[in-house]
Amino acid sequence: MLQASSSTPSQPTEFILPDLVSHCTFPLTYHPDGDAVAAESIRWLDEGCPELSPKARTALYGLQAGELTAYCYPHCSAPRLRVVSDFMTYLFHLDNISDGMMHSGTEALSDVVMNALWLPDRYVPTARQPAAEASAGAMARDYWTRCIRDAKPGPQARFKESLELFFEAVHQQAKDRDADVIPDLESYINVRRDTSGCKPMFDLIEYSMDIDLPDFVVEHPVIKALNQGANDLVTWSNMIAILMNLRDLDLQSAVDFVGDLCKQAIDAFIENQRSLPSFGPELDRDVAMYVQGLQDWLVGSLHWSFMTKRYFGDAGADVKKHRVVKLLPRRDDRTQVHLQRFRALA
């Protein structure tokens, strides 16, 4: 682990994104009920979180998490899309409220959310929880009770395990933040694979298509490699600040480095698709749907990153076309680079 550097290098005014759109040639599909479901999900979170500030509420509507869901789960039924869309929107909300929290705060948040998943029929506060359930817990309970009505046992168990891993990684991230520590690259990647939230979202591929893969399929090396490859492509762009610090790279060099890693991840995903073994006719059908879901995540999240206002504001379409990102000056005239939130998926 390294202590964060206090030095400030000369700041650029723009950088060029790698051309991942051309490199990722999977077909892009959008659920026919995507817009309607997205509107329902955003209204669900808005009404369930009255404590949101006006700024957070505006950001929520510009996020378009429901639209991301429609790109990543385009083949499921509309009712299941709604459940997945609600969690996708909620997961971004968790990410927002946990950012900047001290370690004790993330532990309390984890208690509230996991309490709802383990005890979906009632609220039983722990020693760190108030008598009245917080909105984060109430929203988790509302979502989860709808999900488990028809979710099969395997996806349910995997989802809860993945969400626990998410919170464990968020705790570690908060500890590092509290200590002003920058992790080494390997440690960062391991934590980021869990804080990304991709793992529970990938578990919902099974729920969305009403399948339940056996453990021996889920744990197969090729399936695990496909899962991790999709996760890495979605999340590796956040490594840019780490690379600049650890390897003394300028911004453009770090962006190019991550771009090469992302292209390698796409190529490896395709090779792993070709290497899929047969598990028998019935299981092969379910495996094909799951792998298709991972593929939809790759291409769907890539294109969505230019549609949401979360990363490029109103300039997403222009950035997607020209791949040039202009950096905003800080109030003190230093360049503002949102590297911790930045998604370099072009």
BAKE-451346 format. One record per residue (C-alpha): residue number from 1; x, y, z. Coordinates in Angstrom, 2 decimals, decimal comma. Layout:
<site num="NUM" px="X" py="Y" pz="Z"/>
...
***
This chain:
<site num="1" px="0,00" py="0,00" pz="0,00"/>
<site num="2" px="1,24" py="3,46" pz="-0,84"/>
<site num="3" px="0,59" py="6,77" pz="0,82"/>
<site num="4" px="-1,16" py="9,23" pz="-1,49"/>
<site num="5" px="1,16" py="11,75" pz="-3,06"/>
<site num="6" px="0,64" py="15,42" pz="-2,33"/>
<site num="7" px="2,41" py="16,60" pz="-5,48"/>
<site num="8" px="0,36" py="18,03" pz="-8,35"/>
<site num="9" px="1,61" py="17,38" pz="-11,89"/>
<site num="10" px="0,99" py="19,75" pz="-14,77"/>
<site num="11" px="-2,61" py="19,35" pz="-15,85"/>
<site num="12" px="-3,87" py="18,65" pz="-19,39"/>
<site num="13" px="-6,92" py="20,32" pz="-20,88"/>
<site num="14" px="-8,25" py="17,29" pz="-22,79"/>
<site num="15" px="-7,59" py="13,65" pz="-23,55"/>
<site num="16" px="-8,57" py="11,13" pz="-26,23"/>
<site num="17" px="-10,55" py="8,02" pz="-25,43"/>
<site num="18" px="-9,59" py="4,64" pz="-26,94"/>
<site num="19" px="-11,95" py="3,41" pz="-29,63"/>
<site num="20" px="-13,66" py="0,58" pz="-27,80"/>
<site num="21" px="-16,96" py="1,06" pz="-29,61"/>
<site num="22" px="-15,42" py="-0,11" pz="-32,90"/>
<site num="23" px="-13,57" py="-2,91" pz="-31,13"/>
<site num="24" px="-16,71" py="-4,28" pz="-29,44"/>
<site num="25" px="-18,80" py="-5,54" pz="-32,36"/>
<site num="26" px="-21,53" py="-7,38" pz="-30,43"/>
<site num="27" px="-25,06" py="-6,37" pz="-31,49"/>
<site num="28" px="-26,73" py="-3,74" pz="-29,32"/>
<site num="29" px="-30,29" py="-4,63" pz="-28,28"/>
<site num="30" px="-32,82" py="-2,61" pz="-26,26"/>
<site num="31" px="-35,76" py="-4,12" pz="-24,40"/>
<site num="32" px="-39,06" py="-3,12" pz="-26,09"/>
<site num="33" px="-40,52" py="-2,10" pz="-22,70"/>
<site num="34" px="-37,30" py="-0,39" pz="-21,60"/>
<site num="35" px="-38,49" py="3,21" pz="-21,56"/>
<site num="36" px="-41,68" py="2,50" pz="-19,63"/>
<site num="37" px="-39,91" py="0,32" pz="-17,07"/>
<site num="38" px="-37,10" py="2,87" pz="-16,66"/>
<site num="39" px="-39,65" py="5,57" pz="-15,85"/>
<site num="40" px="-41,29" py="3,32" pz="-13,24"/>
<site num="41" px="-37,95" py="2,51" pz="-11,59"/>
<site num="42" px="-36,81" py="6,10" pz="-11,33"/>
<site num="43" px="-40,16" py="7,08" pz="-9,83"/>
<site num="44" px="-39,89" py="4,17" pz="-7,35"/>
<site num="45" px="-36,53" py="5,36" pz="-6,02"/>
<site num="46" px="-37,51" py="9,04" pz="-6,09"/>
<site num="47" px="-40,61" py="8,44" pz="-3,99"/>
<site num="48" px="-38,81" py="6,01" pz="-1,66"/>
<site num="49" px="-35,96" py="8,40" pz="-0,81"/>
<site num="50" px="-37,53" py="11,69" pz="0,34"/>
<site num="51" px="-34,20" py="12,71" pz="1,93"/>
<site num="52" px="-32,51" py="13,17" pz="-1,46"/>
<site num="53" px="-31,19" py="16,68" pz="-2,04"/>
<site num="54" px="-32,37" py="18,60" pz="-5,12"/>
<site num="55" px="-28,92" py="18,07" pz="-6,67"/>
<site num="56" px="-29,00" py="14,32" pz="-6,03"/>
<site num="57" px="-32,54" py="14,11" pz="-7,39"/>
<site num="58" px="-31,53" py="15,88" pz="-10,61"/>
<site num="59" px="-28,55" py="13,54" pz="-10,98"/>
<site num="60" px="-30,85" py="10,56" pz="-10,43"/>
<site num="61" px="-32,98" py="11,49" pz="-13,42"/>
<site num="62" px="-29,93" py="12,13" pz="-15,59"/>
<site num="63" px="-28,41" py="8,77" pz="-14,67"/>
<site num="64" px="-30,70" py="6,64" pz="-16,87"/>
<site num="65" px="-30,06" py="3,46" pz="-14,88"/>
<site num="66" px="-33,29" py="1,97" pz="-16,18"/>
<site num="67" px="-32,12" py="2,49" pz="-19,74"/>
<site num="68" px="-28,87" py="0,71" pz="-18,88"/>
<site num="69" px="-30,95" py="-2,20" pz="-17,59"/>
<site num="70" px="-32,92" py="-2,31" pz="-20,84"/>
<site num="71" px="-29,67" py="-2,62" pz="-22,81"/>
<site num="72" px="-28,19" py="-5,28" pz="-20,51"/>
<site num="73" px="-31,33" py="-7,43" pz="-20,06"/>
<site num="74" px="-33,15" py="-7,02" pz="-23,39"/>
<site num="75" px="-34,63" py="-10,53" pz="-23,64"/>
<site num="76" px="-36,48" py="-11,02" pz="-20,34"/>
<site num="77" px="-40,14" py="-10,45" pz="-19,48"/>
<site num="78" px="-41,25" py="-6,91" pz="-18,61"/>
<site num="79" px="-42,10" py="-7,78" pz="-14,96"/>
<site num="80" px="-38,63" py="-9,23" pz="-14,39"/>
<site num="81" px="-37,03" py="-6,31" pz="-16,17"/>
<site num="82" px="-38,77" py="-4,04" pz="-13,66"/>
<site num="83" px="-37,30" py="-5,91" pz="-10,69"/>
<site num="84" px="-33,79" py="-5,82" pz="-12,19"/>
<site num="85" px="-34,20" py="-2,18" pz="-13,17"/>
<site num="86" px="-35,20" py="-1,25" pz="-9,64"/>
<site num="87" px="-32,09" py="-2,88" pz="-8,24"/>
<site num="88" px="-29,85" py="-1,31" pz="-10,88"/>
<site num="89" px="-31,19" py="2,12" pz="-9,95"/>
<site num="90" px="-30,89" py="1,31" pz="-6,26"/>
<site num="91" px="-27,30" py="0,07" pz="-6,69"/>
<site num="92" px="-26,23" py="3,41" pz="-8,15"/>
<site num="93" px="-27,96" py="5,05" pz="-5,19"/>
<site num="94" px="-25,92" py="2,88" pz="-2,79"/>
<site num="95" px="-22,75" py="3,81" pz="-4,65"/>
<site num="96" px="-23,58" py="7,50" pz="-4,34"/>
<site num="97" px="-24,38" py="7,48" pz="-0,64"/>
<site num="98" px="-21,38" py="5,29" pz="0,28"/>
<site num="99" px="-18,91" py="7,55" pz="-1,57"/>
<site num="100" px="-16,99" py="9,57" pz="0,96"/>
<site num="101" px="-18,34" py="7,63" pz="3,94"/>
<site num="102" px="-16,02" py="6,74" pz="6,80"/>
<site num="103" px="-15,58" py="3,02" pz="7,48"/>
<site num="104" px="-18,14" py="3,09" pz="10,31"/>
<site num="105" px="-20,70" py="4,60" pz="7,95"/>
<site num="106" px="-20,30" py="1,87" pz="5,33"/>
<site num="107" px="-20,67" py="-0,81" pz="8,02"/>
<site num="108" px="-23,94" py="0,72" pz="9,17"/>
<site num="109" px="-25,19" py="0,93" pz="5,57"/>
<site num="110" px="-24,27" py="-2,72" pz="5,00"/>
<site num="111" px="-26,19" py="-3,74" pz="8,13"/>
<site num="112" px="-29,30" py="-1,93" pz="6,94"/>
<site num="113" px="-29,28" py="-3,43" pz="3,44"/>
<site num="114" px="-28,27" py="-7,01" pz="4,30"/>
<site num="115" px="-30,79" py="-7,03" pz="7,15"/>
<site num="116" px="-33,51" py="-6,59" pz="4,53"/>
<site num="117" px="-32,21" py="-9,46" pz="2,41"/>
<site num="118" px="-31,83" py="-11,94" pz="5,27"/>
<site num="119" px="-35,10" py="-10,94" pz="6,97"/>
<site num="120" px="-37,32" py="-9,81" pz="4,08"/>
<site num="121" px="-40,62" py="-10,17" pz="5,92"/>
<site num="122" px="-39,83" py="-7,86" pz="8,85"/>
<site num="123" px="-37,40" py="-5,24" pz="10,13"/>
<site num="124" px="-35,30" py="-6,38" pz="13,10"/>
<site num="125" px="-32,82" py="-3,61" pz="13,93"/>
<site num="126" px="-29,33" py="-4,46" pz="15,11"/>
<site num="127" px="-27,41" py="-2,50" pz="17,73"/>
<site num="128" px="-26,15" py="-0,12" pz="15,01"/>
<site num="129" px="-29,57" py="0,53" pz="13,50"/>
<site num="130" px="-32,33" py="2,95" pz="14,50"/>
<site num="131" px="-35,73" py="1,80" pz="15,66"/>
<site num="132" px="-37,27" py="3,12" pz="12,44"/>
<site num="133" px="-35,90" py="1,53" pz="9,28"/>
<site num="134" px="-33,80" py="3,81" pz="7,06"/>
<site num="135" px="-34,92" py="4,35" pz="3,47"/>
<site num="136" px="-31,96" py="2,31" pz="2,15"/>
<site num="137" px="-33,25" py="-0,71" pz="4,09"/>
<site num="138" px="-36,89" py="-0,15" pz="3,19"/>
<site num="139" px="-36,04" py="0,08" pz="-0,52"/>
<site num="140" px="-33,91" py="-3,08" pz="-0,34"/>
<site num="141" px="-36,74" py="-4,93" pz="1,41"/>
<site num="142" px="-39,31" py="-3,77" pz="-1,13"/>
<site num="143" px="-37,12" py="-4,83" pz="-4,06"/>
<site num="144" px="-36,06" py="-8,16" pz="-2,54"/>
<site num="145" px="-39,54" py="-9,33" pz="-1,53"/>
<site num="146" px="-40,62" py="-8,92" pz="-5,16"/>
<site num="147" px="-37,51" py="-10,67" pz="-6,47"/>
<site num="148" px="-37,75" py="-13,79" pz="-4,29"/>
<site num="149" px="-41,35" py="-14,46" pz="-5,23"/>
<site num="150" px="-40,13" py="-16,28" pz="-8,32"/>
<site num="151" px="-36,31" py="-16,23" pz="-8,16"/>
<site num="152" px="-34,80" py="-19,71" pz="-8,08"/>
<site num="153" px="-32,65" py="-20,79" pz="-5,08"/>
<site num="154" px="-29,24" py="-20,61" pz="-6,79"/>
<site num="155" px="-29,51" py="-17,02" pz="-8,04"/>
<site num="156" px="-30,96" py="-15,93" pz="-4,68"/>
<site num="157" px="-28,02" py="-17,37" pz="-2,75"/>
<site num="158" px="-25,43" py="-16,06" pz="-5,20"/>
<site num="159" px="-26,98" py="-12,61" pz="-5,20"/>
<site num="160" px="-26,79" py="-12,29" pz="-1,41"/>
<site num="161" px="-23,22" py="-13,54" pz="-1,39"/>
<site num="162" px="-22,22" py="-11,10" pz="-4,13"/>
<site num="163" px="-23,85" py="-8,17" pz="-2,36"/>
<site num="164" px="-21,98" py="-9,06" pz="0,83"/>
<site num="165" px="-18,74" py="-9,05" pz="-1,17"/>
<site num="166" px="-19,74" py="-5,64" pz="-2,51"/>
<site num="167" px="-20,05" py="-4,24" pz="1,00"/>
<site num="168" px="-16,83" py="-5,88" pz="2,18"/>
<site num="169" px="-15,01" py="-4,17" pz="-0,67"/>
<site num="170" px="-16,75" py="-0,85" pz="0,06"/>
<site num="171" px="-15,54" py="-1,20" pz="3,68"/>
<site num="172" px="-11,98" py="-1,73" pz="2,46"/>
<site num="173" px="-12,23" py="1,26" pz="0,16"/>
<site num="174" px="-13,45" py="3,38" pz="3,07"/>
<site num="175" px="-10,57" py="2,19" pz="5,27"/>
<site num="176" px="-8,07" py="3,19" pz="2,57"/>
<site num="177" px="-9,80" py="6,55" pz="2,19"/>
<site num="178" px="-9,73" py="7,15" pz="5,94"/>
<site num="179" px="-5,99" py="6,40" pz="6,04"/>
<site num="180" px="-5,23" py="8,42" pz="2,89"/>
<site num="181" px="-3,80" py="5,26" pz="1,30"/>
<site num="182" px="-3,62" py="4,37" pz="-2,39"/>
<site num="183" px="-3,60" py="0,57" pz="-2,91"/>
<site num="184" px="-1,19" py="-1,21" pz="-5,22"/>
<site num="185" px="-2,61" py="-2,12" pz="-8,62"/>
<site num="186" px="-3,37" py="-5,77" pz="-7,85"/>
<site num="187" px="-5,16" py="-4,87" pz="-4,61"/>
<site num="188" px="-7,12" py="-2,15" pz="-6,37"/>
<site num="189" px="-8,28" py="-4,52" pz="-9,13"/>
<site num="190" px="-9,40" py="-7,15" pz="-6,62"/>
<site num="191" px="-11,41" py="-4,62" pz="-4,62"/>
<site num="192" px="-12,79" py="-2,90" pz="-7,70"/>
<site num="193" px="-14,18" py="-6,17" pz="-9,08"/>
<site num="194" px="-16,46" py="-6,21" pz="-6,04"/>
<site num="195" px="-17,22" py="-2,49" pz="-5,60"/>
<site num="196" px="-18,29" py="-2,30" pz="-9,24"/>
<site num="197" px="-21,56" py="-4,04" pz="-8,33"/>
<site num="198" px="-21,28" py="-6,18" pz="-11,45"/>
<site num="199" px="-21,34" py="-9,47" pz="-9,55"/>
<site num="200" px="-24,87" py="-9,14" pz="-8,10"/>
<site num="201" px="-26,03" py="-7,65" pz="-11,40"/>
<site num="202" px="-24,65" py="-10,68" pz="-13,25"/>
<site num="203" px="-26,46" py="-12,96" pz="-10,80"/>
<site num="204" px="-29,66" py="-11,26" pz="-11,91"/>
<site num="205" px="-29,06" py="-12,51" pz="-15,46"/>
<site num="206" px="-30,22" py="-15,90" pz="-14,16"/>
<site num="207" px="-33,23" py="-14,34" pz="-12,46"/>
<site num="208" px="-34,15" py="-12,32" pz="-15,54"/>
<site num="209" px="-34,18" py="-15,42" pz="-17,76"/>
<site num="210" px="-35,72" py="-17,72" pz="-15,09"/>
<site num="211" px="-32,77" py="-20,13" pz="-14,97"/>
<site num="212" px="-30,72" py="-21,65" pz="-12,15"/>
<site num="213" px="-27,25" py="-22,76" pz="-13,16"/>
<site num="214" px="-25,77" py="-25,60" pz="-11,08"/>
<site num="215" px="-22,76" py="-24,71" pz="-8,96"/>
<site num="216" px="-20,45" py="-26,86" pz="-11,07"/>
<site num="217" px="-21,37" py="-24,75" pz="-14,10"/>
<site num="218" px="-21,00" py="-21,43" pz="-12,29"/>
<site num="219" px="-17,59" py="-22,52" pz="-10,97"/>
<site num="220" px="-16,32" py="-23,81" pz="-14,32"/>
<site num="221" px="-13,09" py="-21,98" pz="-15,28"/>
<site num="222" px="-14,47" py="-20,77" pz="-18,63"/>
<site num="223" px="-17,70" py="-19,45" pz="-17,09"/>
<site num="224" px="-15,70" py="-17,70" pz="-14,35"/>
<site num="225" px="-13,36" py="-16,21" pz="-16,97"/>
<site num="226" px="-16,31" py="-14,89" pz="-18,99"/>
<site num="227" px="-17,84" py="-13,40" pz="-15,86"/>
<site num="228" px="-14,61" py="-11,74" pz="-14,76"/>
<site num="229" px="-13,86" py="-10,49" pz="-18,27"/>
<site num="230" px="-17,23" py="-8,74" pz="-18,49"/>
<site num="231" px="-16,69" py="-7,26" pz="-15,03"/>
<site num="232" px="-13,22" py="-6,01" pz="-15,94"/>
<site num="233" px="-14,36" py="-4,27" pz="-19,10"/>
<site num="234" px="-17,12" py="-2,48" pz="-17,22"/>
<site num="235" px="-14,92" py="-1,39" pz="-14,32"/>
<site num="236" px="-11,28" py="-1,12" pz="-15,39"/>
<site num="237" px="-11,61" py="2,47" pz="-16,56"/>
<site num="238" px="-11,53" py="3,57" pz="-12,92"/>
<site num="239" px="-7,91" py="2,41" pz="-12,68"/>
<site num="240" px="-6,65" py="5,57" pz="-14,40"/>
<site num="241" px="-5,88" py="7,55" pz="-11,24"/>
<site num="242" px="-4,14" py="4,52" pz="-9,71"/>
<site num="243" px="-1,97" py="4,04" pz="-12,79"/>
<site num="244" px="-0,99" py="7,70" pz="-12,88"/>
<site num="245" px="0,15" py="7,49" pz="-9,27"/>
<site num="246" px="1,82" py="4,06" pz="-9,23"/>
<site num="247" px="3,48" py="4,17" pz="-12,63"/>
<site num="248" px="4,01" py="7,89" pz="-12,90"/>
<site num="249" px="1,99" py="8,07" pz="-16,12"/>
<site num="250" px="0,43" py="11,19" pz="-17,55"/>
<site num="251" px="-3,32" py="11,16" pz="-18,07"/>
<site num="252" px="-3,27" py="10,24" pz="-21,77"/>
<site num="253" px="-0,78" py="7,42" pz="-21,22"/>
<site num="254" px="-2,91" py="6,01" pz="-18,40"/>
<site num="255" px="-6,06" py="6,21" pz="-20,57"/>
<site num="256" px="-4,25" py="4,43" pz="-23,42"/>
<site num="257" px="-2,98" py="1,75" pz="-21,05"/>
<site num="258" px="-6,47" py="1,05" pz="-19,74"/>
<site num="259" px="-7,84" py="1,12" pz="-23,29"/>
<site num="260" px="-5,41" py="-1,64" pz="-24,29"/>
<site num="261" px="-6,47" py="-3,69" pz="-21,27"/>
<site num="262" px="-10,13" py="-3,26" pz="-22,22"/>
<site num="263" px="-9,48" py="-4,37" pz="-25,81"/>
<site num="264" px="-7,65" py="-7,42" pz="-24,49"/>
<site num="265" px="-10,64" py="-8,16" pz="-22,23"/>
<site num="266" px="-13,01" py="-8,05" pz="-25,23"/>
<site num="267" px="-10,74" py="-10,34" pz="-27,25"/>
<site num="268" px="-10,40" py="-12,77" pz="-24,33"/>
<site num="269" px="-14,19" py="-12,80" pz="-23,86"/>
<site num="270" px="-14,65" py="-13,84" pz="-27,49"/>
<site num="271" px="-12,03" py="-16,57" pz="-27,16"/>
<site num="272" px="-13,68" py="-17,88" pz="-24,00"/>
<site num="273" px="-17,05" py="-17,95" pz="-25,76"/>
<site num="274" px="-15,48" py="-20,22" pz="-28,37"/>
<site num="275" px="-14,01" py="-22,42" pz="-25,62"/>
<site num="276" px="-17,29" py="-23,11" pz="-23,84"/>
<site num="277" px="-17,68" py="-26,83" pz="-23,15"/>
<site num="278" px="-20,96" py="-28,70" pz="-23,48"/>
<site num="279" px="-22,84" py="-29,44" pz="-20,26"/>
<site num="280" px="-25,61" py="-31,36" pz="-22,00"/>
<site num="281" px="-28,52" py="-30,10" pz="-24,17"/>
<site num="282" px="-30,71" py="-28,68" pz="-21,39"/>
<site num="283" px="-27,89" py="-26,97" pz="-19,51"/>
<site num="284" px="-26,30" py="-25,72" pz="-22,73"/>
<site num="285" px="-29,50" py="-23,76" pz="-23,40"/>
<site num="286" px="-29,32" py="-22,10" pz="-19,97"/>
<site num="287" px="-25,58" py="-21,46" pz="-20,26"/>
<site num="288" px="-26,11" py="-19,84" pz="-23,66"/>
<site num="289" px="-28,66" py="-17,45" pz="-22,14"/>
<site num="290" px="-26,31" py="-16,57" pz="-19,29"/>
<site num="291" px="-23,35" py="-15,93" pz="-21,60"/>
<site num="292" px="-25,61" py="-13,89" pz="-23,87"/>
<site num="293" px="-26,47" py="-11,83" pz="-20,81"/>
<site num="294" px="-22,79" py="-11,16" pz="-20,12"/>
<site num="295" px="-22,32" py="-10,18" pz="-23,76"/>
<site num="296" px="-25,30" py="-7,81" pz="-23,55"/>
<site num="297" px="-23,66" py="-6,26" pz="-20,49"/>
<site num="298" px="-20,41" py="-5,67" pz="-22,37"/>
<site num="299" px="-21,92" py="-3,86" pz="-25,31"/>
<site num="300" px="-24,87" py="-2,32" pz="-23,46"/>
<site num="301" px="-22,82" py="-0,64" pz="-20,72"/>
<site num="302" px="-20,32" py="0,57" pz="-23,29"/>
<site num="303" px="-22,88" py="2,46" pz="-25,37"/>
<site num="304" px="-24,89" py="3,60" pz="-22,34"/>
<site num="305" px="-21,82" py="5,31" pz="-20,86"/>
<site num="306" px="-22,25" py="8,01" pz="-23,52"/>
<site num="307" px="-26,01" py="8,32" pz="-23,01"/>
<site num="308" px="-26,05" py="8,91" pz="-19,25"/>
<site num="309" px="-25,21" py="12,35" pz="-17,92"/>
<site num="310" px="-23,15" py="10,73" pz="-15,13"/>
<site num="311" px="-19,83" py="10,72" pz="-16,99"/>
<site num="312" px="-19,87" py="13,29" pz="-19,79"/>
<site num="313" px="-22,87" py="15,46" pz="-18,93"/>
<site num="314" px="-24,62" py="16,69" pz="-22,07"/>
<site num="315" px="-21,55" py="16,02" pz="-24,24"/>
<site num="316" px="-21,88" py="12,22" pz="-24,40"/>
<site num="317" px="-22,90" py="11,98" pz="-28,07"/>
<site num="318" px="-20,10" py="14,32" pz="-29,13"/>
<site num="319" px="-17,54" py="12,46" pz="-27,03"/>
<site num="320" px="-18,69" py="9,15" pz="-28,51"/>
<site num="321" px="-18,27" py="10,51" pz="-32,03"/>
<site num="322" px="-14,95" py="12,35" pz="-31,66"/>
<site num="323" px="-13,48" py="10,58" pz="-28,57"/>
<site num="324" px="-12,13" py="13,89" pz="-27,23"/>
<site num="325" px="-12,90" py="14,74" pz="-23,61"/>
<site num="326" px="-12,48" py="18,37" pz="-22,61"/>
<site num="327" px="-11,55" py="18,89" pz="-18,97"/>
<site num="328" px="-13,21" py="21,55" pz="-16,87"/>
<site num="329" px="-11,08" py="24,08" pz="-14,94"/>
<site num="330" px="-11,41" py="24,17" pz="-11,17"/>
<site num="331" px="-12,36" py="27,39" pz="-9,47"/>
<site num="332" px="-8,68" py="27,85" pz="-8,66"/>
<site num="333" px="-7,92" py="27,39" pz="-12,39"/>
<site num="334" px="-6,39" py="23,96" pz="-11,95"/>
<site num="335" px="-7,76" py="21,24" pz="-14,20"/>
<site num="336" px="-10,61" py="19,26" pz="-12,74"/>
<site num="337" px="-10,26" py="15,58" pz="-13,55"/>
<site num="338" px="-12,95" py="13,36" pz="-12,06"/>
<site num="339" px="-10,71" py="10,31" pz="-12,14"/>
<site num="340" px="-12,44" py="8,49" pz="-9,34"/>
<site num="341" px="-15,79" py="8,67" pz="-11,14"/>
<site num="342" px="-14,47" py="8,69" pz="-14,69"/>
<site num="343" px="-15,52" py="6,02" pz="-17,17"/>
<site num="344" px="-13,18" py="5,77" pz="-20,19"/>
<site num="345" px="-15,41" py="3,49" pz="-22,25"/>
<site num="346" px="-15,18" py="4,78" pz="-25,81"/>
***
